[in-house]
Each structure stands twice: as C-alpha cells, then as structure tokens.
Amino acid sequence: MAVRLKDIAQDLGLSVVTVSKVLRDHPDIGEETRKRVLKRAKELNYQPNLAARSLITGRTWTIGLVVPDLLHPFFAQIAKELSAEVRKKGYSLFISSSDEDPALEQQEIAQLVARRVDVLVIASSQWTVEGFRRIEEENIPYILLDRQFAGFESNFVGVDDRAVGLLATRHLIEQGCRRIAHVRGPEISTAVGRLEGYRQALAGAQMTPLPGHIVSIGTSGDHRGERGGYEATVKLLSSPQRPDGIFCFNDPVALGAMRALLDAGLRIPEDVAVVGCGNLSYSDFLRVPLSSVDQGSKKIGKAAAAMALKLAHNKTARRPKKELIPPHLVVRASSLRAS
C-alpha cells in the first residue's frame, strides 16, 4: 500500500499540514522538524501523488525545455544543470529537440502546452515571434534561452554575445594578428551579437575587416558546424589576403576551420591563429588545443532554473526579466602567437 502524508504525520506525531509544508519546501518550518520529516519520508519511500497535488496547487510540477540540438554539448550541459536544479524543488523536466526546424519546434511546444507544463524554456529556431504570442494566450510563462529576438520583450537567459566577439577578437589582436577573419553563424541573435563584438574590437584597434574576411556557415552552426567551418575556411584561404587569425562562431565551426588549415599545410597558430566559442569539454585534447570563449553553460542552466521556478510559483504577469551571463576566454595553443 502506498505511503500517505497521514502515515508520516502519525509516525512523527505531527499534523498533516506540517508534513505537507516540509515536502513542499515551505519556509516557515523549523530545521529540526524538516530533517525529521525528510528522513522518515525517505525511510518509507514516500512518493507524492502528483495528480492530487496538481488539483490542490493548480500546477503540474513540470517544466518544458526545447532546444535546437541535444547533441551539442552546450545545450546538453544546460539541460543537465536545469534538470538538476528543478528536481531539487520537486519538478520534472520534459526535454525536446527541434533539430533547428521551426515547424518541428512548434509541434514540440504544442505538445508541452497540451501537457500544461508550468513553464516553457525555449532556445528557439523561429524567425518570427508569432508562436510566442500563442503561448502567451495559453497563460503559460516562458523563458527564451541563448537566442532572443530584437525588439521583443520576453524573459531571457543567455550569454552576452557581443562580449564573446570582443573577447575573442581582442585576444587575436593582442597576439599580433592583423588580418583577422570571422566565420559567422546563421541569422540568429547569437551570431549577430558575436559579429558586432568582432567589428567593435577591430574598430577599437583602428582596424576593419578585409574584403571577403567575413564568411557565413549557412543555416546551422551546432554539432553539424564542422563542415560549415571547413568550407568557410577554404574560402578564406583563397582570398587575396590570407587571414592570420580566425574567430569562429562556435567550437564545432572552429574544429572544421582547423581541419581546413591543417589540410592546407598551414601551422596553427604560427600561420593562422584560431579562437572558438563554447569551450567544449574535449577542446584541451585536440591535436592543437583550442582557445575558446566559455559561455558559462552551467551558470546559464542554473539561472534558467531559478527564473523558471519563480515563474512557476507566481504566474502573475510581470515585467520580463533578462539575465546575461558574462563570458570568459580560455586560452590554449591554437591562438598563442605572442612570445
């Protein structure tokens, strides 16, 4: 027979209300009582009745996450941190991947809305904001993750992408690079911000991008970005003034760029220095360890979880909140040219 709140309360000589408050992490319960209740609940293998709890609280105790690519370590790390944080508060995380397909993303969101998740967290592949208007009509709060839309007011958690471009490009300038190219991402906010930072860093050093030194990888820049990075770098190497430094949209793109440079018989970083973005876990174990801007994926996951939990507990409309995580540069051999 399933253990009930009443059973725990009788065992400990407490009221059902007190036990319920402990299991809901209510703040007005003393620490000693909290420890007693949690210890006994664990001993009895107590499992809450989620259906009953939803009827009482009006919440489903679920949060939905939609990302464009679960194979990309950046989004995988965010999902891991987000799941761990919300689990501490009794929530479950439903995870979906849109595979960078706006139509599939809409289907996944519709499924999560039908499940009445308490909050949606979305790293969107959409080109318009109309889908988010429909979410608002369902009265489900949502957070945009990593990617945002110019002029659209919404909750957002992500890295400061302009700062990413500044950090990477300034580092290449400091290493003595004078013909710095940029392999940019698709037309999404992350790519736009990093391009702005690249241009700003060059302008600050009285430099400008040389003709043909900004090349786009096309429509996808995540785990399939290696091919785009390779092809973009082949184009850069055919330009009249070969670059001596390349800032890549992200690490998969940088891996493709490095492969193209090595295939061309060039040395990294002596002939061409390379900086990526993402600080992937294997960056230190490459043939030439990759310098990369760390986006703080763990911090993004934790910040998104904290914001989601607040929205789940108070769905009253409020001014959207934006949280930007500052990036930091991790320098490795691929860019160290200065003596």
QUIDAMO-V62186 format. One record per residue. N is the residue number from 1. RES is the residue in three letters. PHI is phi in radians with two decimals (none if undefined). Layout:
BEGIN
{{N;RES;PHI} {N;RES;PHI}}
END
This chain:
BEGIN
{{1;MET;none} {2;ALA;-1.15} {3;VAL;-1.31} {4;ARG;-1.88} {5;LEU;-0.96} {6;LYS;-1.03} {7;ASP;-1.13} {8;ILE;-1.13} {9;ALA;-1.07} {10;GLN;-1.15} {11;ASP;-1.05} {12;LEU;-1.75} {13;GLY;1.21} {14;LEU;-2.03} {15;SER;-1.41} {16;VAL;-1.08} {17;VAL;-1.07} {18;THR;-1.10} {19;VAL;-1.08} {20;SER;-1.06} {21;LYS;-1.12} {22;VAL;-1.07} {23;LEU;-1.24} {24;ARG;-1.73} {25;ASP;1.05} {26;HIS;-1.25} {27;PRO;-1.32} {28;ASP;-1.62} {29;ILE;-1.93} {30;GLY;-1.13} {31;GLU;-1.13} {32;GLU;-1.12} {33;THR;-1.11} {34;ARG;-1.03} {35;LYS;-1.12} {36;ARG;-1.07} {37;VAL;-1.17} {38;LEU;-1.12} {39;LYS;-1.12} {40;ARG;-1.22} {41;ALA;-1.09} {42;LYS;-1.20} {43;GLU;-1.07} {44;LEU;-1.54} {45;ASN;0.95} {46;TYR;-1.19} {47;GLN;-2.10} {48;PRO;-1.14} {49;ASN;-1.45} {50;LEU;-1.15} {51;ALA;-1.12} {52;ALA;-1.16} {53;ARG;-1.13} {54;SER;-1.14} {55;LEU;-1.11} {56;ILE;-1.34} {57;THR;-1.62} {58;GLY;1.35} {59;ARG;-2.11} {60;THR;-1.68} {61;TRP;1.05} {62;THR;-2.32} {63;ILE;-2.25} {64;GLY;-1.77} {65;LEU;-2.16} {66;VAL;-2.12} {67;VAL;-2.20} {68;PRO;-1.36} {69;ASP;-2.87} {70;LEU;-1.36} {71;LEU;-1.37} {72;HIS;-1.31} {73;PRO;-0.99} {74;PHE;-1.05} {75;PHE;-1.27} {76;ALA;-1.10} {77;GLN;-1.14} {78;ILE;-1.07} {79;ALA;-1.05} {80;LYS;-1.10} {81;GLU;-1.17} {82;LEU;-1.07} {83;SER;-1.08} {84;ALA;-1.10} {85;GLU;-1.24} {86;VAL;-1.27} {87;ARG;-1.10} {88;LYS;-1.06} {89;LYS;-1.80} {90;GLY;1.48} {91;TYR;-1.75} {92;SER;-1.91} {93;LEU;-1.98} {94;PHE;-1.68} {95;ILE;-2.01} {96;SER;-2.29} {97;SER;-2.06} {98;SER;-1.58} {99;ASP;0.97} {100;GLU;1.06} {101;ASP;-1.92} {102;PRO;-1.00} {103;ALA;-1.17} {104;LEU;-1.14} {105;GLU;-1.02} {106;GLN;-1.08} {107;GLN;-1.12} {108;GLU;-1.13} {109;ILE;-1.12} {110;ALA;-1.05} {111;GLN;-1.12} {112;LEU;-1.22} {113;VAL;-1.11} {114;ALA;-1.10} {115;ARG;-1.37} {116;ARG;1.03} {117;VAL;-1.01} {118;ASP;-1.31} {119;VAL;-2.58} {120;LEU;-1.91} {121;VAL;-2.10} {122;ILE;-2.31} {123;ALA;-1.69} {124;SER;-1.51} {125;SER;-1.82} {126;GLN;-1.25} {127;TRP;-1.78} {128;THR;-2.24} {129;VAL;-1.81} {130;GLU;-1.06} {131;GLY;-1.08} {132;PHE;-1.32} {133;ARG;-1.07} {134;ARG;-1.19} {135;ILE;-1.10} {136;GLU;-1.06} {137;GLU;-1.12} {138;GLU;-1.49} {139;ASN;1.05} {140;ILE;-1.88} {141;PRO;-1.17} {142;TYR;-2.49} {143;ILE;-2.22} {144;LEU;-1.42} {145;LEU;-2.05} {146;ASP;1.23} {147;ARG;-2.04} {148;GLN;-2.33} {149;PHE;-2.14} {150;ALA;-1.05} {151;GLY;1.37} {152;PHE;-1.85} {153;GLU;-1.43} {154;SER;-2.80} {155;ASN;-1.13} {156;PHE;-2.60} {157;VAL;-2.33} {158;GLY;-3.07} {159;VAL;-1.47} {160;ASP;-1.41} {161;ASP;-1.21} {162;ARG;-1.11} {163;ALA;-1.13} {164;VAL;-1.03} {165;GLY;-1.10} {166;LEU;-1.09} {167;LEU;-1.03} {168;ALA;-1.12} {169;THR;-1.25} {170;ARG;-1.05} {171;HIS;-1.09} {172;LEU;-1.11} {173;ILE;-1.09} {174;GLU;-1.10} {175;GLN;-1.47} {176;GLY;1.64} {177;CYS;-1.26} {178;ARG;-2.19} {179;ARG;-2.17} {180;ILE;-1.65} {181;ALA;-1.76} {182;HIS;-2.35} {183;VAL;-1.63} {184;ARG;-1.60} {185;GLY;-1.54} {186;PRO;-1.21} {187;GLU;-1.33} {188;ILE;-2.22} {189;SER;-1.06} {190;THR;-1.10} {191;ALA;-1.20} {192;VAL;-1.08} {193;GLY;-1.11} {194;ARG;-1.22} {195;LEU;-1.14} {196;GLU;-1.06} {197;GLY;-1.11} {198;TYR;-1.05} {199;ARG;-1.11} {200;GLN;-1.14} {201;ALA;-1.12} {202;LEU;-1.11} {203;ALA;-1.06} {204;GLY;-1.13} {205;ALA;-1.83} {206;GLN;0.96} {207;MET;-2.17} {208;THR;-2.36} {209;PRO;-1.10} {210;LEU;-1.31} {211;PRO;-0.94} {212;GLY;1.39} {213;HIS;-1.65} {214;ILE;-2.06} {215;VAL;-2.17} {216;SER;-1.65} {217;ILE;-1.49} {218;GLY;1.85} {219;THR;-1.64} {220;SER;-2.36} {221;GLY;-2.28} {222;ASP;-1.69} {223;HIS;-1.19} {224;ARG;-1.68} {225;GLY;-1.29} {226;GLU;-1.02} {227;ARG;-1.08} {228;GLY;-1.07} {229;GLY;-1.13} {230;TYR;-1.11} {231;GLU;-1.13} {232;ALA;-1.13} {233;THR;-1.24} {234;VAL;-1.03} {235;LYS;-1.10} {236;LEU;-1.07} {237;LEU;-1.23} {238;SER;-1.60} {239;SER;-1.28} {240;PRO;-0.98} {241;GLN;-2.01} {242;ARG;-1.06} {243;PRO;-1.15} {244;ASP;-1.91} {245;GLY;-2.69} {246;ILE;-2.34} {247;PHE;-1.73} {248;CYS;-1.80} {249;PHE;-0.88} {250;ASN;-2.68} {251;ASP;-1.19} {252;PRO;-0.98} {253;VAL;-1.10} {254;ALA;-1.11} {255;LEU;-1.09} {256;GLY;-1.12} {257;ALA;-1.09} {258;MET;-1.12} {259;ARG;-1.09} {260;ALA;-1.11} {261;LEU;-1.12} {262;LEU;-1.17} {263;ASP;-1.11} {264;ALA;-1.46} {265;GLY;1.40} {266;LEU;-1.64} {267;ARG;-1.70} {268;ILE;-2.00} {269;PRO;-1.79} {270;GLU;-1.00} {271;ASP;-1.57} {272;VAL;-2.45} {273;ALA;-1.54} {274;VAL;-2.32} {275;VAL;-2.28} {276;GLY;-1.91} {277;CYS;-2.59} {278;GLY;2.28} {279;ASN;0.90} {280;LEU;-1.03} {281;SER;-1.06} {282;TYR;-1.67} {283;SER;-1.03} {284;ASP;-1.37} {285;PHE;-1.91} {286;LEU;-1.31} {287;ARG;-0.94} {288;VAL;-2.08} {289;PRO;-0.92} {290;LEU;-1.61} {291;SER;-1.22} {292;SER;-2.70} {293;VAL;-1.54} {294;ASP;-1.41} {295;GLN;-1.43} {296;GLY;1.26} {297;SER;-1.05} {298;LYS;-1.13} {299;LYS;-1.15} {300;ILE;-1.09} {301;GLY;-1.06} {302;LYS;-1.17} {303;ALA;-1.15} {304;ALA;-1.12} {305;ALA;-1.14} {306;ALA;-1.08} {307;MET;-1.17} {308;ALA;-1.10} {309;LEU;-1.15} {310;LYS;-1.12} {311;LEU;-1.16} {312;ALA;-1.14} {313;HIS;-1.50} {314;ASN;-2.54} {315;LYS;-1.52} {316;THR;-1.06} {317;ALA;-0.98} {318;ARG;-2.55} {319;ARG;-1.09} {320;PRO;-1.00} {321;LYS;-1.94} {322;LYS;-2.09} {323;GLU;-2.19} {324;LEU;-1.79} {325;ILE;-1.58} {326;PRO;-1.24} {327;PRO;-1.45} {328;HIS;-2.50} {329;LEU;-1.57} {330;VAL;-1.92} {331;VAL;-1.58} {332;ARG;-2.31} {333;ALA;-1.16} {334;SER;-1.16} {335;SER;-2.24} {336;LEU;-1.43} {337;ARG;-1.75} {338;ALA;-1.23} {339;SER;-1.35}}
END
